Amino acid sequence: MALVIRLTTTGKRGERKFRVVVAEKRSRKEGRPIDMLGWYIKTEKGITKKIDVKKAQGWIAKGAKPSATVAQLLK
């Protein structure tokens, strides 16, 4: 089972919000995640994010690979 840390979309069109989740690599983008690590919102005023870094590092230690976007958010 290959795990990946990626973003899923929520919110309505034009006002997108993203959740940072751990999911299987082959599952649907909007499918049921294994674990939710936080959220990310980009608005005209700026970027708001809240990610549980310790939880993310724990999943990375277990073999989950972050997507390119999530890797930038974790820095």
VENDA-V997833 format. One record per backbone hydrogen bond with DSSP energy under -0.5 kcal/mol. CO is the residue of the C=O (numbers start at 0). NH is the residue of the N-H. E is the energy in kcal/mol with one decimal. If there is no record, write none. Layout:
co:nh:e
CO:NH:E
CO:NH:E
This chain:
co:nh:e
0:2:-0.5
1:24:-2.7
2:64:-1.9
3:5:-0.6
3:22:-2.5
4:66:-2.5
5:20:-2.8
7:18:-2.6
9:16:-2.3
11:14:-2.2
15:41:-0.5
16:9:-3.0
17:39:-2.7
18:7:-2.1
18:20:-0.7
19:36:-3.3
19:37:-1.3
20:5:-2.3
20:22:-0.5
21:33:-3.1
21:34:-1.3
22:3:-2.7
23:26:-1.1
27:30:-1.3
34:21:-2.9
34:36:-0.5
36:51:-2.6
37:19:-2.3
38:49:-2.3
39:17:-2.4
40:42:-0.6
40:47:-3.0
42:45:-0.6
45:42:-2.9
47:40:-3.4
49:38:-2.2
50:52:-1.3
51:55:-2.0
52:56:-2.8
53:57:-1.8
54:58:-1.9
55:59:-2.4
56:60:-2.2
57:61:-1.1
58:63:-2.5
59:62:-1.2
63:65:-0.5
64:4:-1.9
66:70:-2.5
67:71:-1.6
68:72:-1.8
69:73:-2.0
70:74:-0.7
71:74:-0.5
